[in-house]
Amino acid sequence: MVFDKKLHEFAISPDGAFLAFFENRGNKKVLETTSLGDGRTVKTFTIDDQTPALNKIAWMPDGKGLV
C-alpha cells in the first residue's frame, strides 16, 4: 500500500492492521485511522481549535484504542 501523504506523526497498531495519523485539511487538523489491509478510512476525528496541542499518537497495548 502506498500513501500519498507526508506523515510526520503516526502510529501502527500493535497487530499491524491499522495506521493512525494526524493530517492538516485546510485550516483543520484531523486524526485518522486507516486499515493497512485495504486502505479504507476507519474513523476520522476533527481536532477542535480549543483542544490542547496534540502531537503524539500511541495505540493502547490491546490495539482497541488510541491514547
N, C-alpha and C positions, 0 to 999 in steps of 0.2 A: 504494500500500500504506500502511496506517495501523497504527502500533504503538501498543498501549495501555499502553506502559511509559514511565516517566520515565527517560530515559537520561542519565547525567551524563558517562560516558566511553565513547566508541565510535569506531570507525574503519570507513570504507568501503574495500573492496578497490580496488586500482588500476584494475581493469577495470569497477568499479561493480556487480559481480554479487553481492557479499556484504557483510554488516554483521557486525562483531564488537563485542560489548559486555559489560560487567560488569553483573551483576544480583544483588541480595540475595534469597535464597529462604529465608525463616525466619532461622535463625542461620548459614546457609551463604552463601558468596559463590561465584558461578559465572561462568565466561567462556563465552559462547555465540556461535556463528557461525550466521547465518541467511541464506538465499537471498533477495535482494531481488526476484527474479523471481516466486517463488510463495509466499514467506513461510515455507517449511519450515525447521525447525531442522536444520542440517547436522551440528553437533557441539557438545557441551556438556562443559565441564571443571569439576569441582568444585575450588575453591581450598582447599587444606589450611590449617588454622589455623597450622601451623608454617611455612608459606611466607611469606617476607618480603612486606611490603605491595606489592601490585601496583596501580598507579594509572593507568598509561598503556598504551594499545594502539596498535600500529602494524603494518601489513602489510609483508612483505618486498616489495621492488620488483617481483618477478615474480608477486606475488599468491598464491604457493603456501603461505604460512605466516605466522604472526604472530611478532613479536619484542617 
